[in-house]
Amino acid sequence: MPKNIKVSDIMRKEVAFATLPGSRDEVHTLLKEKKVSGVPVLKDGKVVGVVSRANLLNNPEEEQLALLMTRDPLTIDPDVDMTVAAKTLLEHNIRRLPVVKDDKLMGIISVADIVAAIAEMEITDHVGQYLNPTVVPIWTETPLNVAARVMELARSKAAPVIDSNLEVVGIITDRDVISASVIEDSVEMSDMSNGSDDDEWTWESMRDTMSIYYSVSRVKVPDIPVKDVMVSDLVKAAYISGVSECALKMKRNKIDQIPIVNANQRFLGLLRDRNLMKAIIDSE
């Protein structure tokens, strides 16, 4: 296996980013157009935060980028070994690291970049040891907004989709959720009473009330069935497939996970791209 692969060797130098001050709508459009899960946030040329799909979905009514983003993000030097980046991504359960040198953004390295490098390493260890067997399946007819909430509660960015025959027929990811979401503006009303609850002579029906109308803008996930947006053309792998073999499938198909099946095509679990990084850490 090749050694001494530096972050600078595999990082992406062309980086999509957001800047402060900025808005949620700008980031929402950026993530959909660039088809990325998150971007660094810059202020005066320096990295001050990272904003991801999860930030938007978990705070659907927040419009200010400064309040949405994760502040003071971890960064990495371009000259360190790739395994250091892999360890950092795994330990902190994140998907990307801005690459910074002398306070300047040089690029970004993500789980996908490391997996792409693993694809060229000819690691033949079986992927079964890196499998995540605990997954939360979602029915094909489940409304997408419900599925998004289930994934959020399960802290999962992807879930297998099963039909009425309990067969896995697709995969739903947070990328599919954000791609289907829209920014919705609405007007809501709140009633304020001039009466005091401490005044025993004030009857509820006689209180003077004042209606306040205010606008709300939120990320709206539609209630269409999951089957309408799921990935149904599944790329599968066997339990005994090699690490680099599966990494290559992820790289070629631009996917973050692969369903693992047995000889009878029975679903065994999901192989996440981040778990493949353990192979290069374990080999040290």
N, C-alpha and C positions, 0 to 999 in steps of 0.2 A: 504494500500500500504506500502511495506517495507520501512523503513527509514534508514538513516545513512549508505547507501551503499557507500563505499569508492572507489576511483579510483583504488586502489590496488586490490580490490575484483574482478574487471571485466576486468582489463587491460590484454593485451597479453604480456607475459614475453619473449617469443621467437620472437625476432624482426629482420626482414630483414632490412639491412641498407647498405648504400654506404659510401665510405670513400674518402677523399681528399688526394692527387690528384686523380681524376677519370675522366671517359669519359662518354659521352652520350650513346655510344654503350653498355657499361656495365650496365647502368641503364635501358636502353631499354630491354635488355635481362632479367634483374632482375624482372622488372615489369611484363613481359610476363610469366616468369617461375613461379613466386610466386602468380600471379593473384591478385596483390594488386594495388591500385590506386596511392600510393606514399610511400616513405620511408624517414627516417631521414638520414642526412649526418653527418658523424663524422670526426673530425680531432683531432688527439692525444687523442682519447677517449671521446672527448666532442662534444655535439651536436652543430653544426654551421649552419645547414640549413635543409631544407626539399625539396625533389624533387618529382614532381608528373607527372601524365600523361599529365596534362594541360601544364606543363612547356615544355615538349617535343613537343607537338603538336603546341604550340604557337610560338616556336622557332626552327623550323625544321632544320635549317642549323647550329645551335650552337653545337659545339662538346665538349666544356669544361664544366665539371660538376660545377665548381666554378661559371661560368657565367649563368648556367641554373637554379641552385637551388634558392629557396627563402631564403635569409640570415636572421640570427637572428630570428629564428622562435619562436612562443609562445610555452612555455612548461608548465607542470603542476606537482604539488607535488603529490606523491602517497597517501598521507593521507587526501586529501581534499575530500569533498562529490562529488558524481557523478553528482549532479545537477550543480555544479560549472563548471565541464567539459562541460556539455550540453550547458550551457549559453555561455561559451567561444566559442565553436564550432559554435553556431548559430550567435552570434554577429559579429564574424570575417569571417563568411562564409567559413570555412575550414572543412576538413573531419577528421583530425587526430591531436593528440597532443602527442609529445614525453613526457614520464613520467620521470622526472629527480629528483634525490636526491643527494645533495652534488656534483653537476656537473657530476654525473654518470647516464648514461641511464639505467633506471630500466625496461622500457617497453614502450608500446604505447597504447593509448586509441583512438578509432575511433568512428564515428557515429554508425557503425555496432555493436560495443561492447555495446554501451548504448541501442540500439534497442533490442539487445539480452536480456539485463536485463529487459527491459520494457515488453518483451514477458512473463516474469514470474510474473508480478505484478497484473494481473487480472484487468486492467483498462478497464472499459466498456464504457467510453465516446465514442460517435460516431466519426468516423474519418472524416466525412464530413466537420467539422469545421477546419480541418488541411489540407484540399485538396488544391492543386494548380491548379485552373481551367485554368490559362493562359499558354498554351503550344504551341509549334511550331511543327505542324505535318509535316512529310516528306513522300513523295510518294515512293512506293516500288521500282520504277525504277530509282530513283535519284542516281547518282554516289556517291560512299561513300566519295570521297574527297570533293564533294560539300556539302554533308550532314554534314561532320565534320566542314566545314567552317560556315554553317548555325548555328550549335550548338554553335560554338565559339562566333559568333556575338550575339546570343541570350543568351549567358552566361548560357547555359544549358548543363548538363552532360548526359541528356537522352531526347529522343523524341519519341512520338508515331509514328508508321509507318502506313500509310493508303494505301489501294489499289484503283483501278479505280472506285470502288463502294462507296468510301468514308468510308469504314469500317476499324476500327483499327485491323490490322492483326499481329502487332509485336511491339517490342520496340528496339530502337538502342541506345547504350550508348557509352561513351568514352572508356570503357573497350573493346567493340567490335572493335572500331576504332583502338586502339593501338595494339590489337591482330592481326589485319589484316595488319598493317603497316610493312614496311621493311626499312632497311637502304640502301639507294641508293647512289652509287658513280658515279660521272660524270665529264667530262672535259668540261669547258666552255671557250669561247674566248672573249677577249675585244680588240678593235682596239684603238691605241693611235696615234694621229697625231703629226708630228714634226712641222707642220705649225702653225702660230699664227693667231688667229682671228683678231688681231689688224693690221695685214699686209695686206693692200688693194691690193697688187700685188700678193698675194698668191692665186692661183686658187685652188678650192676644189679638182679638178681632178688631180692636179699636186703635192699635198702634199705628203710628205713621211709619210708612216704609218708603224706602228709596231704592230704586233698582239701578244698579251700576252695570253697564255693558262694557265689555273689554274684549279685545281681539287676542286670539291664541293661535300661534303657529307651531305645528308639531310635525315630526316625522311620522307618517301614517303608513302602517303595514296593512295592505288590503286583506279582506277575509276570504279571498279566493282559495280553493282547495290546494293543498301542497302539490298534488299531482300536476298542476298547471305550470309549476316553475321548477320542479325537481329535475335533477340530472338523471335521465333514465337509461342512457347509453353507458352502462357501467363497465369500467375497466377493473377486472378482478385478478386476484393472484392466489396461488396455493399456499398452504401453511408452510411448506418446505421451500418456498421460493427464496432466492438469495437477496441480500440487502441491496446490492448494486442493481440487480435486475428490477426490483420494485422501485428503486429511486429513479431509474431510467424511465419507467412507465409514468411516474409522476411528472418527470421533467417533460417528456414528449407530449403528454396530454394536459399539462398545466393544471394539475389537480393536487389537492392537499391530503387526500386520503384514498385508500384502496380497500374495498371489501375483501376479506380473506375467506376462502371457501375450502371445503374438504373435497375428496374425490367425487362425492355425490353432489357437488355444487351447493352443499348446505352452508349457510352463513355461519361463520365462527366468530367474527368480530371485525372491527375497523383497524386498519394500520394507518396511523397518523404520520405525516411527514416528519413532525418534530421527534417522534420516537426513533426514527431511523438515525438521528444524530447520536444516539447512545452508542451506536456501533463504532464510531471513531473515537469516542471517549473511552469506551471499554477496552479498546485495542492499545491504549497508551501504556 
